Amino acid sequence: MKTKELKPAVHPDRRSRVVPVSLMFIVLCGLSFYLGGIYCSEKGKIFFMEVPKVVRTHTSVPAAPIQIKAPVISECSIDDQDYTPCTDPKRWRKYGVNRLTFLERHCPPIFERKECLIPPPAGYKTPIRWPKSKDECWYRNVPYNWINNQKSNQNWLRKQGEKFHFPGGGTMFASGVGAYVDLMQDLIPGMKDGTVRTAIDTGCGVASWGGDLLDRGILTISIAPRDNHEAQVQFALERGIPAMLGVISTQRLPFPSNSFDMAHCSRCLIPWTEFGGIYLLEIHRILRPGGFWVLSGPPVNYKNRWQGWNTTVKELKSDFDKLKKLLTKDDIAVWQKSADNGCYEQHAPESFPPTCDDSMEPDAAWYVPIRSCVTVPNAAYKKLSLKSTPKWPERLRVAPERISMVPGGSSGAFKQYDSKWKVRVKHYKTVLLALGTDEIRNVMDMNTLYGGFAASLIDAPIWVMNVVSSYGVNSLGVIYDRGLIGTYHDWCEAFSTYPRTYDLLHLDGLFTAESQRCDMKYVLLEMDRILRPNGYVIIRESSYFIDAAAKIAKGMRWNCQKKDTEYSTEKEKLLICKKKLWDDDNDNDMKIFQNKLELDEMQDVFFETVRAVI
């Protein structure tokens, strides 16, 4: 028999293949020893393997999972242990001081992004578990003593040995936050019966107010700006109390309108009467109709509290008078937002501040400037007010009225959604045994719709930050109507928190939804930044993305296992990961880790080549 080239056809003996395979094995082994010699002899070098950007349109249909090499990612400098990319003090000088603009979000351009792992402080320990963590934390985990030194008479915290202790004090409640909140409950009876469920604390200190409210069934987001010394938000999260970096300045806070049942400011240094009361207008926007605004500290009680305010009694009296005029209330310590739209209908067009026109979307809150206008609640929603909202915990299971603004949203779809998440979370607990135990406290659902993951874990000793994409379906108002908390965010950027602040990160189809905009590698690096050592990740994704995520996770030293979903389909898988607690001073461990990755890659290439030859 002859081939088409009229040459004799060759039928090689199978034994002849042994020689090239053996030679290839010897060559690859020699190469591995050579690479090992490089790692051992060239200490201090950093090796990176580029991970191709994953780009996929909504209409494309992938034929096979992404094939990439595991990146070898080194650790950042120890000076970056508290790196917050979008609120970095090293970049403040680039921005203006007017209205504290420099404290707002200013993310670095792509070419300045760090492609390294943020190290923990020297002596970092696994955080103390909840509820004990509310009262104490390890000093080495947040090694900043400024508050203890400067505000020791206010009992914010005390350093004793290897720990910080939190006695529950504050500038306005040095004798304890409990008595302070008891007084507040006398003024707002709805705090006792489940009427008030969600709250925001501006200028939170170490979040003792929010911590006390947790025991009373009220879920609070505490916000404070990034600073050089106090690390307020970092202390709050180390304690296991919900908090995030934020400041009321020139941009709206990343929350929808008509969301919080209560807002609070205790000597928070926000100049409420400046710029035509523009900061009060932002509080008004995010406060639910019938919700409460609580203000303590100057200018309230200015006659007794003016010391230490860098001002005079005369100036504080002037602020007090302006505040009364702006709010048109006799008692300005606790102000209640109108429960209906009657007062807005009587607002004359020439009055100041004017009502916002139709061009101002009330829920738009991602890099949207604060405007000097009054946001009027949508009259189409009759049950937005606090008195019409079901009390906690009933409101968690009732389909909110605002679900109608979500495409495809309905009461039936809501119930089906919740049922689906009950099944999913039940399965999650079989593949991640720590879920639902005190090993996990601070949780983030990175791309939720109605907060189903959080609702299914409502009886666990956790709290959940529900994140809704700033580029996706706007369902965050529904989450707040349920009595849960959350924020808008764009995962092409860093989140507004310190490193090592979450015990569990959960994402459901995030890479599928955002792959056309965001680089998977940078999203995973950001997840590593905010995840605590020994923390967990649940990635629920299409099989197309799951293997690629596993490769990058391996380069970040995560230990991962691929698991089936509750329905054991091939189209969708789970990746359950745990972040390793590593010591950035141990350079030898890093070299061994890099060498292992290289050898694993060589092994994969070897077996693929053998299969091709055979």
C-alpha positions as CSV (number, residue, x, y, z in Angstrom):
1,M,0.0,0.0,0.0
2,K,1.2,3.5,-0.8
3,T,0.4,7.0,0.4
4,K,-0.9,9.8,-1.9
5,E,2.8,11.0,-2.3
6,L,3.5,7.5,-3.8
7,K,5.8,6.7,-0.9
8,P,5.6,3.5,1.1
9,A,3.3,3.9,4.1
10,V,5.0,3.5,7.5
11,H,3.5,1.5,10.3
12,P,5.8,2.2,13.3
13,D,6.3,-0.3,16.0
14,R,4.7,0.9,19.3
15,R,8.1,0.1,21.0
16,S,9.7,2.8,18.9
17,R,7.7,5.5,20.8
18,V,9.5,4.7,24.1
19,V,12.6,6.5,23.0
20,P,11.2,9.9,22.4
21,V,9.0,9.7,25.5
22,S,12.0,8.8,27.6
23,L,14.1,11.6,26.1
24,M,11.4,14.1,26.7
25,F,11.1,12.9,30.3
26,I,14.8,13.4,30.9
27,V,14.8,16.8,29.3
28,L,11.9,18.0,31.4
29,C,13.4,16.7,34.6
30,G,16.7,18.4,33.7
31,L,14.8,21.6,33.1
32,S,13.1,21.4,36.5
33,F,16.4,21.0,38.3
34,Y,17.7,24.0,36.3
35,L,14.7,26.1,37.4
36,G,15.1,25.0,40.9
37,G,18.7,26.1,40.9
38,I,17.5,29.6,39.7
39,Y,15.0,29.9,42.6
40,C,17.6,28.9,45.2
41,S,20.4,31.1,43.9
42,E,18.5,34.3,42.9
43,K,16.8,35.3,46.1
44,G,14.7,38.5,46.1
45,K,13.6,38.2,42.5
46,I,9.9,38.3,41.7
47,F,8.5,36.2,38.9
48,F,5.2,37.0,37.2
49,M,3.4,35.0,34.5
50,E,0.9,37.1,32.7
51,V,-2.7,36.0,32.9
52,P,-4.7,36.8,29.8
53,K,-7.6,39.1,30.3
54,V,-10.9,37.2,30.1
55,V,-13.3,38.9,27.7
56,R,-16.6,37.5,26.7
57,T,-19.7,39.1,25.4
58,H,-23.2,38.2,26.5
59,T,-23.9,36.6,23.2
60,S,-20.7,34.4,22.9
61,V,-21.0,30.7,23.7
62,P,-17.7,29.3,25.0
63,A,-16.8,25.9,23.6
64,A,-14.4,24.9,26.5
65,P,-13.1,26.2,29.8
66,I,-10.4,28.9,29.7
67,Q,-6.9,27.5,29.7
68,I,-4.4,29.7,31.5
69,K,-1.2,29.2,33.5
70,A,-1.1,29.8,37.2
71,P,0.4,33.2,38.0
72,V,3.3,33.3,40.4
73,I,2.3,36.2,42.7
74,S,4.7,37.6,45.2
75,E,3.9,39.5,48.4
76,C,3.8,43.3,48.6
77,S,6.0,45.3,50.9
78,I,5.2,45.2,54.6
79,D,4.6,48.9,54.3
80,D,1.4,48.0,52.4
81,Q,-0.1,46.0,55.2
82,D,-3.1,48.4,55.4
83,Y,-3.3,49.3,51.7
84,T,-6.7,50.7,50.6
85,P,-6.3,51.4,46.9
86,C,-9.1,53.8,46.4
87,T,-8.6,55.7,49.6
88,D,-4.8,55.7,49.8
89,P,-3.3,58.5,52.0
90,K,-0.2,58.5,49.8
91,R,-2.4,59.9,47.0
92,W,-4.2,62.5,49.0
93,R,-2.0,65.3,47.9
94,K,-3.2,64.9,44.4
95,Y,-6.7,66.0,45.4
96,G,-8.3,69.1,46.8
97,V,-9.0,69.8,50.5
98,N,-12.3,71.7,49.8
99,R,-15.1,69.8,51.5
100,L,-12.6,67.0,52.2
101,T,-12.6,65.8,48.6
102,F,-9.3,64.0,49.1
103,L,-11.0,61.6,51.6
104,E,-13.4,60.3,48.9
105,R,-12.8,57.4,46.5
106,H,-9.9,58.0,44.0
107,C,-8.8,54.7,42.5
108,P,-5.4,54.3,40.9
109,P,-5.2,53.8,37.1
110,I,-4.6,50.3,35.8
111,F,-0.9,50.8,35.3
112,E,-0.5,51.7,39.0
113,R,-2.4,48.7,40.3
114,K,-0.5,46.4,42.7
115,E,-0.1,42.8,41.5
116,C,1.0,41.4,44.8
117,L,-0.4,39.9,48.0
118,I,-1.0,42.3,50.9
119,P,0.9,41.0,53.9
120,P,-0.5,40.8,57.4
121,P,1.2,42.7,60.2
122,A,4.0,41.0,62.1
123,G,2.5,38.8,64.8
124,Y,-1.0,38.6,63.2
125,K,-3.3,36.1,64.8
126,T,-6.6,34.5,63.9
127,P,-9.2,37.0,65.0
128,I,-11.1,36.4,68.3
129,R,-14.5,34.9,67.6
130,W,-17.9,36.5,67.9
131,P,-19.4,37.5,70.3
132,K,-16.3,37.8,72.4
133,S,-14.7,39.9,69.6
134,K,-17.2,42.7,70.3
135,D,-15.3,43.4,73.5
136,E,-11.7,42.6,72.6
137,C,-9.3,42.1,69.7
138,W,-5.6,41.2,69.2
139,Y,-3.4,44.3,69.3
140,R,-1.1,42.9,66.6
141,N,-4.0,42.6,64.2
142,V,-4.7,46.4,64.3
143,P,-1.4,47.7,65.8
144,Y,-2.4,51.4,66.2
145,N,-2.6,53.0,69.7
146,W,-3.4,56.5,68.7
147,I,-7.0,56.4,69.9
148,N,-6.0,54.8,73.1
149,N,-3.5,57.6,73.8
150,Q,-5.5,60.5,72.6
151,K,-9.0,59.6,73.8
152,S,-8.2,57.5,76.9
153,N,-10.7,59.6,79.0
154,Q,-13.5,58.7,76.6
155,N,-13.2,54.9,76.9
156,W,-13.2,54.1,73.2
157,L,-10.7,51.4,73.8
158,R,-7.9,50.3,76.2
159,K,-4.7,48.4,75.5
160,Q,-4.0,45.7,78.0
161,G,-1.2,43.3,77.3
162,E,-1.6,41.7,73.8
163,K,-5.2,42.9,73.4
164,F,-7.4,46.0,72.9
165,H,-10.5,46.1,75.0
166,F,-13.6,48.0,74.1
167,P,-15.5,49.2,77.2
168,G,-18.3,50.7,75.0
169,G,-17.4,54.3,75.6
170,G,-17.4,57.3,73.2
171,T,-17.0,61.0,73.1
172,M,-20.7,61.5,73.9
173,F,-21.1,58.4,76.1
174,A,-17.9,58.0,78.0
175,S,-19.7,56.2,80.8
176,G,-21.0,53.6,78.3
177,V,-23.0,53.3,75.1
178,G,-25.8,51.2,76.7
179,A,-27.3,54.1,78.8
180,Y,-26.9,56.4,75.7
181,V,-29.0,54.1,73.6
182,D,-31.5,53.5,76.4
183,L,-32.2,57.3,76.3
184,M,-32.5,57.2,72.5
185,Q,-35.1,54.4,72.8
186,D,-37.2,56.6,75.1
187,L,-37.3,59.1,72.3
188,I,-37.8,56.6,69.5
189,P,-40.1,53.8,70.8
190,G,-39.9,52.0,67.4
191,M,-36.4,50.9,68.3
192,K,-37.8,48.4,70.8
193,D,-40.5,46.6,68.7
194,G,-38.8,45.8,65.4
195,T,-40.1,49.0,63.6
196,V,-36.5,50.3,63.3
197,R,-34.3,47.7,61.7
198,T,-31.6,49.4,59.6
199,A,-29.4,52.3,60.6
200,I,-26.3,54.2,59.5
201,D,-23.8,55.8,61.8
202,T,-21.7,58.6,60.2
203,G,-18.3,59.3,61.8
204,C,-18.6,56.0,63.7
205,G,-15.5,56.0,66.0
206,V,-14.9,52.3,66.8
207,A,-18.6,51.5,66.1
208,S,-19.7,51.0,69.7
209,W,-23.1,52.4,68.9
210,G,-23.6,50.0,66.0
211,G,-22.3,47.2,68.2
212,D,-24.8,47.9,70.9
213,L,-27.7,48.1,68.4
214,L,-26.9,44.5,67.2
215,D,-28.0,43.2,70.6
216,R,-31.3,45.1,70.1
217,G,-32.0,43.6,66.6
218,I,-31.0,46.7,64.7
219,L,-28.4,46.3,61.9
220,T,-26.1,49.3,61.4
221,I,-23.6,50.3,58.7
222,S,-21.0,52.4,60.4
223,I,-18.9,54.7,58.1
224,A,-15.8,56.8,58.7
225,P,-13.1,58.1,56.3
226,R,-9.7,56.5,55.8
227,D,-7.1,58.1,58.1
228,N,-3.5,57.8,59.0
229,H,-3.8,56.9,62.7
230,E,-7.2,56.1,64.1
231,A,-8.1,53.1,61.8
232,Q,-11.7,53.4,63.1
233,V,-13.3,51.2,60.4
234,Q,-10.5,48.6,60.8
235,F,-11.3,48.4,64.5
236,A,-15.0,48.0,63.9
237,L,-14.6,45.2,61.4
238,E,-12.0,43.4,63.6
239,R,-14.7,43.5,66.3
240,G,-17.2,41.9,63.9
241,I,-19.4,45.0,63.5
242,P,-20.6,46.1,60.1
243,A,-18.6,49.0,58.8
244,M,-17.0,50.5,55.6
245,L,-14.9,53.4,54.5
246,G,-17.0,56.4,53.6
247,V,-17.4,60.2,54.0
248,I,-20.1,62.7,53.2
249,S,-18.3,65.2,51.0
250,T,-19.1,65.9,47.4
251,Q,-20.4,62.5,46.2
252,R,-23.5,60.7,47.2
253,L,-23.1,57.8,49.6
254,P,-23.3,54.4,47.8
255,F,-26.8,53.6,49.0
256,P,-30.3,53.9,47.4
257,S,-32.9,56.4,48.4
258,N,-35.4,55.7,51.1
259,S,-33.4,52.9,52.7
260,F,-32.3,53.5,56.3
261,D,-34.8,53.5,59.1
262,M,-32.5,55.7,61.2
263,A,-29.4,57.8,60.8
264,H,-27.0,58.9,63.6
265,C,-24.3,61.4,64.2
266,S,-22.6,61.6,67.6
267,R,-20.0,64.5,67.5
268,C,-19.1,63.3,64.0
269,L,-17.5,66.6,62.9
270,I,-19.7,66.9,59.8
271,P,-20.6,70.6,59.2
272,W,-24.3,70.1,58.8
273,T,-25.1,73.8,58.3
274,E,-22.5,74.5,55.7
275,F,-23.1,74.8,51.9
276,G,-26.8,75.3,52.4
277,G,-27.3,72.2,54.4
278,I,-26.2,69.9,51.5
279,Y,-25.1,67.1,53.9
280,L,-28.5,67.1,55.5
281,L,-30.0,66.7,52.1
282,E,-28.0,63.6,51.5
283,I,-29.2,62.1,54.8
284,H,-32.7,63.0,53.8
285,R,-32.2,61.1,50.5
286,I,-31.1,57.8,52.1
287,L,-33.6,58.0,55.0
288,R,-36.8,56.1,54.7
289,P,-40.0,58.1,54.9
290,G,-40.9,58.3,58.6
291,G,-37.3,57.5,59.5
292,F,-35.3,59.2,62.2
293,W,-32.1,61.4,62.3
294,V,-30.4,61.5,65.6
295,L,-27.8,64.2,66.4
296,S,-25.8,64.5,69.6
297,G,-22.8,66.6,70.4
298,P,-22.3,70.2,69.3
299,P,-24.2,72.2,68.2
300,V,-26.7,70.3,70.4
301,N,-26.1,71.2,74.0
302,Y,-23.4,73.6,72.8
303,K,-23.3,75.4,76.2
304,N,-21.9,72.3,77.9
305,R,-20.1,70.6,75.0
306,W,-18.3,73.4,73.2
307,Q,-14.8,72.5,74.7
308,G,-12.5,70.7,72.4
309,W,-14.6,71.7,69.3
310,N,-12.0,74.2,68.0
311,T,-14.6,76.9,68.1
312,T,-16.5,79.3,70.5
313,V,-19.8,79.2,72.3
314,K,-21.0,82.1,70.0
315,E,-20.1,80.2,66.8
316,L,-21.8,77.1,68.1
317,K,-25.0,79.0,69.0
318,S,-25.0,80.4,65.4
319,D,-24.8,76.8,64.1
320,F,-27.5,75.7,66.4
321,D,-29.9,78.5,65.2
322,K,-29.1,77.7,61.5
323,L,-29.8,74.0,62.1
324,K,-33.2,74.8,63.7
325,K,-34.1,77.0,60.7
326,L,-33.0,74.3,58.2
327,L,-35.0,71.5,59.9
328,T,-37.9,73.7,60.9
329,K,-38.3,71.6,64.1
330,D,-38.2,72.6,67.7
331,D,-36.5,69.4,68.9
332,I,-33.4,69.0,66.7
333,A,-31.8,66.1,68.7
334,V,-34.2,63.7,67.0
335,W,-35.8,64.6,63.7
336,Q,-38.3,62.5,61.8
337,K,-38.6,62.6,58.1
338,S,-42.1,63.1,56.8
339,A,-44.0,59.8,56.3
340,D,-45.8,61.0,53.2
341,N,-45.4,63.5,50.4
342,G,-47.9,66.1,51.7
343,C,-45.2,68.6,52.8
344,Y,-43.3,68.4,49.5
345,E,-46.5,69.3,47.6
346,Q,-46.7,72.4,49.7
347,H,-43.1,73.3,48.9
348,A,-43.1,76.5,46.9
349,P,-40.9,76.5,43.7
350,E,-39.0,79.5,44.8
351,S,-38.2,78.0,48.2
352,F,-34.7,76.9,49.1
353,P,-33.6,74.2,48.8
354,P,-35.7,73.3,45.8
355,T,-37.1,69.9,45.1
356,C,-34.9,67.7,42.7
357,D,-36.2,67.6,39.1
358,D,-36.7,64.4,37.1
359,S,-33.1,64.5,35.8
360,M,-31.9,63.5,39.3
361,E,-32.4,59.7,39.6
362,P,-32.8,59.3,43.4
363,D,-31.1,55.9,43.5
364,A,-28.1,56.8,41.4
365,A,-25.2,56.8,43.9
366,W,-22.0,55.6,42.3
367,Y,-19.8,58.7,41.7
368,V,-22.9,60.9,41.6
369,P,-22.4,64.4,43.0
370,I,-24.6,65.6,45.9
371,R,-27.0,68.3,44.7
372,S,-28.6,71.1,46.7
373,C,-32.1,69.8,46.2
374,V,-34.7,67.8,48.2
375,T,-35.2,64.2,47.0
376,V,-39.0,63.5,47.0
377,P,-40.0,59.8,47.5
378,N,-41.8,58.2,44.6
379,A,-45.5,58.7,45.2
380,A,-46.3,55.4,43.4
381,Y,-45.0,53.5,46.4
382,K,-47.5,53.6,49.2
383,K,-45.7,51.3,51.6
384,L,-42.2,52.9,51.7
385,S,-42.8,54.6,55.0
386,L,-41.6,53.2,58.2
387,K,-45.1,52.9,59.6
388,S,-46.2,50.9,56.5
389,T,-43.1,48.6,56.4
390,P,-43.7,45.2,58.2
391,K,-41.8,45.0,61.5
392,W,-38.7,42.8,61.9
393,P,-38.4,39.9,61.4
394,E,-41.6,39.7,59.3
395,R,-40.3,42.1,56.7
396,L,-37.5,39.7,55.8
397,R,-39.9,37.3,54.1
398,V,-42.4,39.7,52.6
399,A,-42.0,40.7,48.9
400,P,-41.2,44.5,49.1
401,E,-43.3,46.9,47.0
402,R,-40.1,48.2,45.3
403,I,-39.5,44.8,43.7
404,S,-41.7,46.0,40.9
405,M,-38.9,48.3,39.7
406,V,-36.7,45.3,39.1
407,P,-37.0,43.8,35.6
408,G,-39.0,40.5,36.0
409,G,-39.6,41.3,39.7
410,S,-42.8,40.1,41.3
411,S,-44.1,38.6,44.5
412,G,-44.0,35.1,43.0
413,A,-40.5,35.5,41.6
414,F,-39.4,36.7,45.0
415,K,-40.7,33.6,46.8
416,Q,-39.2,31.4,44.2
417,Y,-35.8,33.2,44.6
418,D,-35.8,32.7,48.4
419,S,-36.7,29.1,48.1
420,K,-33.8,28.5,45.7
421,W,-31.4,30.1,48.1
422,K,-32.5,28.0,51.0
423,V,-31.7,24.9,49.0
424,R,-28.3,26.4,47.9
425,V,-27.2,27.4,51.4
426,K,-28.2,24.0,52.8
427,H,-25.9,22.5,50.2
428,Y,-23.1,25.0,50.9
429,K,-23.1,23.8,54.6
430,T,-22.3,20.3,53.4
431,V,-19.2,21.4,51.4
432,L,-18.1,24.2,53.9
433,L,-18.6,23.0,57.4
434,A,-17.6,26.3,58.9
435,L,-20.6,28.1,57.4
436,G,-23.1,28.9,60.1
437,T,-20.6,28.5,63.0
438,D,-18.7,31.1,65.0
439,E,-15.7,30.5,62.8
440,I,-17.2,32.9,60.3
441,R,-18.5,36.4,61.3
442,N,-18.0,39.1,58.6
443,V,-19.5,37.9,55.3
444,M,-19.8,39.6,51.9
445,D,-22.2,38.5,49.1
446,M,-20.3,40.1,46.2
447,N,-23.1,40.2,43.6
448,T,-26.6,39.6,45.0
449,L,-30.0,40.3,43.6
450,Y,-32.5,40.3,46.6
451,G,-30.1,39.2,49.4
452,G,-31.2,35.5,49.3
453,F,-27.8,34.2,50.6
454,A,-28.0,36.6,53.6
455,A,-31.6,35.8,54.3
456,S,-30.9,32.0,54.3
457,L,-28.2,32.6,57.0
458,I,-30.2,35.0,59.1
459,D,-30.1,32.7,62.2
460,A,-26.3,32.2,62.0
461,P,-23.9,34.3,64.1
462,I,-22.9,36.4,61.0
463,W,-23.8,39.7,59.3
464,V,-23.7,40.0,55.5
465,M,-22.7,43.0,53.3
466,N,-24.9,42.6,50.2
467,V,-23.2,44.1,47.2
468,V,-25.2,45.1,44.1
469,S,-23.3,46.0,40.9
470,S,-23.4,49.7,40.1
471,Y,-23.6,48.5,36.4
472,G,-26.3,45.9,37.0
473,V,-29.9,45.6,38.0
474,N,-30.7,48.1,40.7
475,S,-32.2,45.9,43.4
476,L,-30.5,47.3,46.5
477,G,-33.6,49.1,47.7
478,V,-35.4,45.8,47.9
479,I,-32.6,44.5,50.1
480,Y,-33.0,47.4,52.5
481,D,-36.8,46.9,52.5
482,R,-36.2,43.4,53.7
483,G,-34.2,44.7,56.7
484,L,-30.8,43.8,55.3
485,I,-27.9,46.0,54.5
486,G,-25.6,46.5,51.5
487,T,-23.9,48.9,49.1
488,Y,-23.4,49.6,45.4
489,H,-20.0,48.7,44.0
490,D,-18.1,48.2,40.7
491,W,-15.8,45.2,41.0
492,C,-13.4,46.6,38.4
493,E,-12.3,48.7,41.4
494,A,-11.2,48.0,45.0
495,F,-13.8,47.8,47.7
496,S,-14.0,50.5,50.4
497,T,-12.5,48.6,53.3
498,Y,-9.2,47.7,54.9
499,P,-7.3,44.5,54.2
500,R,-8.2,41.4,56.2
501,T,-11.7,42.4,57.1
502,Y,-14.0,39.6,55.9
503,D,-14.2,35.9,56.9
504,L,-16.2,34.7,53.9
505,L,-16.6,36.0,50.4
506,H,-19.4,34.6,48.2
507,L,-20.0,35.2,44.5
508,D,-22.6,33.8,42.2
509,G,-21.8,34.2,38.5
510,L,-19.8,37.5,39.0
511,F,-17.2,36.6,36.4
512,T,-19.8,35.6,33.9
513,A,-21.6,38.9,34.4
514,E,-18.6,41.2,34.5
515,S,-15.9,39.4,32.3
516,Q,-16.5,41.9,29.5
517,R,-15.5,44.8,31.8
518,C,-13.3,43.5,34.6
519,D,-10.1,41.4,34.6
520,M,-10.6,38.2,36.7
521,K,-7.1,38.4,38.0
522,Y,-7.6,41.9,39.6
523,V,-11.0,40.9,41.1
524,L,-9.4,37.8,42.7
525,L,-6.4,39.9,44.0
526,E,-8.9,42.3,45.5
527,M,-10.7,39.4,47.1
528,D,-7.4,38.3,48.6
529,R,-6.8,41.8,50.0
530,I,-10.0,42.0,51.9
531,L,-10.1,38.4,53.0
532,R,-8.8,37.5,56.4
533,P,-6.0,34.8,56.6
534,N,-7.8,31.4,57.1
535,G,-10.9,33.0,55.6
536,Y,-13.1,31.3,53.0
537,V,-14.4,31.9,49.5
538,I,-17.4,30.3,47.7
539,I,-17.2,30.9,44.0
540,R,-20.3,29.7,42.1
541,E,-19.6,29.9,38.4
542,S,-20.0,28.4,35.0
543,S,-17.5,25.6,34.3
544,Y,-16.0,28.0,31.6
545,F,-14.6,30.2,34.4
546,I,-14.1,27.9,37.3
547,D,-10.8,26.3,36.3
548,A,-9.3,29.7,35.4
549,A,-10.3,31.0,38.8
550,A,-8.8,27.9,40.5
551,K,-5.4,28.5,38.7
552,I,-5.2,32.1,39.8
553,A,-6.3,31.2,43.3
554,K,-3.5,28.7,43.4
555,G,-1.0,31.4,42.6
556,M,-2.4,33.4,45.6
557,R,-1.7,30.4,47.9
558,W,-5.4,29.6,48.4
559,N,-6.2,26.0,49.0
560,C,-9.2,25.2,46.7
561,Q,-11.5,22.3,45.9
562,K,-13.9,22.1,43.0
563,K,-17.3,20.8,44.1
564,D,-20.7,20.0,42.5
565,T,-23.6,22.3,43.0
566,E,-26.7,21.0,44.7
567,Y,-28.0,19.8,41.3
568,S,-24.6,18.3,40.2
569,T,-24.7,19.9,36.7
570,E,-21.7,20.2,34.5
571,K,-22.5,23.7,33.4
572,E,-22.0,25.2,36.8
573,K,-19.6,24.3,39.6
574,L,-18.5,25.5,43.1
575,L,-15.0,26.4,44.0
576,I,-14.5,26.3,47.8
577,C,-11.2,28.0,48.8
578,K,-9.4,28.9,52.0
579,K,-6.8,31.6,52.3
580,K,-3.5,30.6,53.9
581,L,-2.1,32.4,56.9
582,W,1.5,33.1,55.7
583,D,4.5,35.0,57.0
584,D,5.9,37.5,54.6
585,D,9.3,37.5,56.4
586,N,9.8,33.8,55.4
587,D,11.3,34.3,51.9
588,N,12.2,30.6,51.7
589,D,8.5,29.7,51.9
590,M,7.8,31.9,49.0
591,K,10.6,30.4,46.9
592,I,9.4,26.9,47.7
593,F,5.8,27.9,46.7
594,Q,7.0,29.5,43.4
595,N,9.1,26.4,42.6
596,K,6.1,24.1,43.3
597,L,3.9,26.1,40.9
598,E,6.5,25.8,38.2
599,L,6.9,22.1,38.7
600,D,3.2,21.6,38.6
601,E,3.0,23.5,35.4
602,M,5.8,21.4,33.9
603,Q,4.1,18.2,35.1
604,D,0.9,19.3,33.3
605,V,2.9,20.0,30.1
606,F,4.7,16.7,30.4
607,F,1.5,14.6,30.7
608,E,-0.1,16.5,27.9
609,T,2.9,15.9,25.7
610,V,3.0,12.1,26.6
611,R,-0.7,11.8,25.7
612,A,0.0,13.6,22.4
613,V,2.9,11.3,21.5
614,I,1.1,8.1,22.5
